[in-house]
Amino acid sequence: MLRRGSSSEKTADKAKAAEAKATKKRAATAKAAEDKAAKRKRSEVIASDEPLVEPVRSEAPRGVLVRRPKTSIYSVLLGVTAGALVIGCLVLVLEIWTYGAPWTFPWNIPINFR
């Protein structure tokens, strides 16, 4: 009967470890060869005059599509206010021109306003 850790078990474990190590080394060598071939192929493709990717021709819009916001009551009020300011400025200019051009002096002010 063999005791635990006897020499026959140790030699079997060493053989398995050596086999696993050799298998890993063969796999690493094969992977390195594949990587080298792929890199060589990429450099050949880049060196050629052909484009790497065909341009995509599409009628679809580019970018991010965002839904247009609805017009709110505040936008309408802003428009009404802008219109009122424009009309007010126009009336003020017409009022000033009734007394003559602003850059002439003396202004033509009626006697009842003096």
LUMTORMAR-306170 format. One line per 2 residues: number of its first residue (from 1); for each residue x, y, z of N, C-alpha, C. Coordinates in nm, 2 decimals. Layout:
NUM) X,Y,Z,X,Y,Z,X,Y,Z ~ ...
END
This chain:
1) 0.08,-0.12,0.00,0.00,0.00,0.00,0.09,0.12,0.00 ~ 0.05,0.23,-0.08,0.12,0.35,-0.10,0.07,0.45,0.00
3) 0.17,0.53,0.05,0.13,0.64,0.14,0.09,0.76,0.05 ~ 0.03,0.85,0.12,-0.01,0.97,0.05,0.12,1.05,0.01
5) 0.12,1.10,-0.11,0.24,1.17,-0.16,0.35,1.08,-0.20 ~ 0.32,0.96,-0.23,0.43,0.86,-0.27,0.49,0.90,-0.41
7) 0.59,0.84,-0.44,0.67,0.87,-0.56,0.59,0.84,-0.69 ~ 0.51,0.74,-0.69,0.43,0.70,-0.81,0.33,0.81,-0.85
9) 0.27,0.87,-0.74,0.17,0.97,-0.77,0.24,1.10,-0.81 ~ 0.35,1.13,-0.75,0.43,1.25,-0.79,0.47,1.24,-0.94
11) 0.51,1.13,-0.98,0.56,1.12,-1.12,0.44,1.14,-1.22 ~ 0.32,1.09,-1.18,0.20,1.10,-1.26,0.16,1.25,-1.27
13) 0.16,1.32,-1.15,0.13,1.46,-1.15,0.23,1.54,-1.23 ~ 0.36,1.51,-1.22,0.46,1.58,-1.30,0.43,1.56,-1.45
15) 0.40,1.44,-1.49,0.38,1.42,-1.63,0.25,1.50,-1.68 ~ 0.15,1.50,-1.60,0.03,1.58,-1.64,0.06,1.73,-1.65
17) 0.14,1.78,-1.55,0.17,1.92,-1.55,0.26,1.95,-1.67 ~ 0.35,1.86,-1.71,0.44,1.89,-1.82,0.36,1.89,-1.95
19) 0.26,1.79,-1.96,0.17,1.79,-2.08,0.09,1.91,-2.09 ~ 0.03,1.96,-1.98,-0.05,2.08,-1.98,0.04,2.20,-2.02
21) 0.16,2.21,-1.97,0.25,2.32,-2.01,0.28,2.32,-2.15 ~ 0.31,2.20,-2.21,0.34,2.19,-2.35,0.22,2.23,-2.44
23) 0.10,2.19,-2.39,-0.02,2.22,-2.47,-0.04,2.38,-2.47 ~ -0.02,2.44,-2.36,-0.03,2.59,-2.35,0.07,2.65,-2.44
25) 0.19,2.60,-2.44,0.30,2.66,-2.52,0.26,2.65,-2.67 ~ 0.21,2.54,-2.71,0.17,2.52,-2.85,0.06,2.61,-2.89
27) -0.04,2.63,-2.80,-0.15,2.72,-2.83,-0.10,2.86,-2.84 ~ -0.01,2.90,-2.75,0.04,3.04,-2.75,0.12,3.06,-2.88
29) 0.20,2.97,-2.93,0.27,2.98,-3.05,0.18,2.99,-3.17 ~ 0.07,2.91,-3.17,-0.02,2.92,-3.28,-0.10,3.05,-3.28
31) -0.13,3.10,-3.17,-0.20,3.23,-3.16,-0.11,3.34,-3.21 ~ 0.02,3.34,-3.17,0.11,3.44,-3.21,0.13,3.44,-3.36
33) 0.13,3.32,-3.42,0.14,3.31,-3.57,0.02,3.37,-3.64 ~ -0.10,3.34,-3.58,-0.22,3.39,-3.64,-0.23,3.55,-3.63
35) -0.18,3.60,-3.51,-0.18,3.75,-3.49,-0.08,3.81,-3.59 ~ 0.03,3.75,-3.61,0.13,3.80,-3.70,0.08,3.80,-3.85
37) 0.01,3.70,-3.89,-0.05,3.69,-4.02,-0.16,3.79,-4.04 ~ -0.24,3.81,-3.94,-0.35,3.91,-3.94,-0.29,4.05,-3.95
39) -0.19,4.08,-3.88,-0.12,4.21,-3.88,-0.06,4.24,-4.02 ~ 0.00,4.14,-4.08,0.06,4.15,-4.21,-0.05,4.18,-4.32
41) -0.16,4.11,-4.30,-0.28,4.13,-4.39,-0.33,4.27,-4.38 ~ -0.35,4.32,-4.26,-0.40,4.45,-4.24,-0.30,4.56,-4.30
43) -0.17,4.54,-4.28,-0.08,4.64,-4.34,-0.09,4.63,-4.49 ~ -0.11,4.52,-4.55,-0.13,4.51,-4.70,-0.25,4.58,-4.74
45) -0.36,4.57,-4.67,-0.49,4.63,-4.70,-0.47,4.78,-4.69 ~ -0.40,4.83,-4.59,-0.39,4.97,-4.57,-0.30,5.03,-4.68
47) -0.20,4.95,-4.72,-0.10,5.00,-4.82,-0.17,5.01,-4.96 ~ -0.27,4.93,-4.98,-0.34,4.93,-5.11,-0.42,5.06,-5.13
49) -0.46,5.10,-5.25,-0.53,5.22,-5.28,-0.68,5.20,-5.26 ~ -0.73,5.08,-5.24,-0.87,5.06,-5.22,-0.92,5.11,-5.09
51) -1.04,5.17,-5.09,-1.10,5.21,-4.96,-1.13,5.09,-4.87 ~ -1.11,5.12,-4.74,-1.13,5.01,-4.64,-1.28,4.98,-4.63
53) -1.36,5.08,-4.64,-1.51,5.06,-4.62,-1.58,5.13,-4.73 ~ -1.68,5.07,-4.79,-1.76,5.13,-4.89,-1.85,5.24,-4.83
55) -1.85,5.36,-4.89,-1.94,5.46,-4.83,-2.09,5.42,-4.84 ~ -2.16,5.45,-4.74,-2.30,5.41,-4.73,-2.39,5.52,-4.79
57) -2.46,5.49,-4.90,-2.55,5.59,-4.96,-2.69,5.57,-4.91 ~ -2.74,5.66,-4.84,-2.88,5.65,-4.78,-2.95,5.78,-4.78
59) -3.08,5.77,-4.79,-3.17,5.89,-4.80,-3.21,5.92,-4.65 ~ -3.18,5.84,-4.56,-3.22,5.86,-4.42,-3.15,5.98,-4.36
61) -3.22,6.06,-4.28,-3.15,6.18,-4.22,-3.04,6.14,-4.13 ~ -2.94,6.22,-4.12,-2.82,6.19,-4.03,-2.84,6.26,-3.89
63) -2.78,6.21,-3.79,-2.79,6.27,-3.66,-2.90,6.21,-3.57 ~ -2.93,6.28,-3.47,-3.03,6.24,-3.37,-3.16,6.31,-3.40
65) -3.26,6.23,-3.42,-3.39,6.29,-3.45,-3.46,6.32,-3.32 ~ -3.51,6.44,-3.30,-3.57,6.49,-3.18,-3.71,6.54,-3.22
67) -3.81,6.51,-3.15,-3.95,6.56,-3.18,-3.95,6.71,-3.15 ~ -4.01,6.78,-3.24,-4.03,6.93,-3.23,-4.13,6.96,-3.12
69) -4.09,7.05,-3.03,-4.18,7.08,-2.92,-4.31,7.16,-2.97 ~ -4.42,7.13,-2.90,-4.54,7.20,-2.94,-4.53,7.35,-2.90
71) -4.61,7.43,-2.97,-4.61,7.57,-2.94,-4.69,7.59,-2.81 ~ -4.64,7.66,-2.71,-4.71,7.68,-2.58,-4.77,7.82,-2.58
73) -4.85,7.84,-2.48,-4.91,7.97,-2.47,-4.81,8.08,-2.44 ~ -4.69,8.04,-2.38,-4.59,8.14,-2.35,-4.52,8.19,-2.48
75) -4.51,8.10,-2.58,-4.45,8.14,-2.71,-4.55,8.24,-2.78 ~ -4.68,8.22,-2.77,-4.78,8.30,-2.83,-4.77,8.44,-2.76
77) -4.77,8.44,-2.63,-4.76,8.57,-2.55,-4.63,8.65,-2.58 ~ -4.52,8.57,-2.60,-4.40,8.64,-2.64,-4.41,8.71,-2.78
79) -4.48,8.64,-2.87,-4.50,8.70,-3.00,-4.59,8.83,-2.99 ~ -4.70,8.82,-2.91,-4.79,8.93,-2.89,-4.72,9.05,-2.83
81) -4.63,9.02,-2.73,-4.56,9.13,-2.67,-4.46,9.19,-2.77 ~ -4.39,9.11,-2.85,-4.30,9.17,-2.94,-4.37,9.26,-3.04
83) -4.49,9.21,-3.09,-4.57,9.29,-3.18,-4.61,9.43,-3.12 ~ -4.65,9.42,-2.99,-4.69,9.54,-2.92,-4.58,9.64,-2.91
85) -4.45,9.59,-2.88,-4.34,9.68,-2.87,-4.31,9.74,-3.00 ~ -4.31,9.67,-3.11,-4.29,9.72,-3.24,-4.39,9.83,-3.28
87) -4.52,9.81,-3.25,-4.62,9.91,-3.28,-4.60,10.03,-3.19 ~ -4.57,10.01,-3.06,-4.54,10.12,-2.97,-4.42,10.21,-3.02
89) -4.32,10.15,-3.06,-4.20,10.22,-3.11,-4.24,10.30,-3.24 ~ -4.31,10.24,-3.33,-4.35,10.31,-3.45,-4.44,10.43,-3.42
91) -4.53,10.42,-3.33,-4.62,10.53,-3.29,-4.53,10.64,-3.22 ~ -4.44,10.60,-3.14,-4.35,10.70,-3.08,-4.27,10.78,-3.18
93) -4.22,10.71,-3.28,-4.14,10.78,-3.39,-4.23,10.87,-3.46 ~ -4.35,10.83,-3.50,-4.44,10.92,-3.57,-4.48,11.04,-3.48
95) -4.49,11.03,-3.35,-4.52,11.14,-3.26,-4.41,11.24,-3.26 ~ -4.28,11.19,-3.25,-4.17,11.28,-3.25,-4.16,11.35,-3.38
97) -4.19,11.29,-3.50,-4.17,11.35,-3.63,-4.28,11.46,-3.65 ~ -4.39,11.46,-3.57,-4.49,11.57,-3.58,-4.43,11.70,-3.54
99) -4.33,11.70,-3.46,-4.26,11.83,-3.41,-4.14,11.86,-3.49 ~ -4.11,11.79,-3.60,-4.00,11.81,-3.68,-3.89,11.71,-3.66
101) -3.79,11.71,-3.74,-3.68,11.62,-3.73,-3.61,11.63,-3.59 ~ -3.57,11.52,-3.53,-3.51,11.53,-3.39,-3.38,11.60,-3.40
103) -3.30,11.60,-3.51,-3.17,11.65,-3.51,-3.17,11.80,-3.54 ~ -3.28,11.86,-3.57,-3.29,12.01,-3.59,-3.33,12.08,-3.46
105) -3.27,12.20,-3.45,-3.31,12.28,-3.33,-3.34,12.43,-3.38 ~ -3.43,12.50,-3.34,-3.53,12.47,-3.24,-3.64,12.38,-3.30
107) -3.70,12.30,-3.21,-3.80,12.21,-3.26,-3.93,12.29,-3.28 ~ -4.01,12.25,-3.37,-4.14,12.31,-3.40,-4.24,12.27,-3.30
109) -4.24,12.33,-3.18,-4.33,12.30,-3.07,-4.45,12.39,-3.08 ~ -4.57,12.35,-3.08,-4.69,12.44,-3.08,-4.69,12.53,-2.95
111) -4.75,12.65,-2.97,-4.75,12.75,-2.86,-4.82,12.70,-2.74 ~ -4.93,12.62,-2.76,-5.01,12.58,-2.64,-4.94,12.47,-2.56
113) -4.83,12.41,-2.61,-4.75,12.31,-2.54,-4.63,12.37,-2.46 ~ -4.61,12.51,-2.48,-4.49,12.57,-2.42,-4.52,12.61,-2.28
END
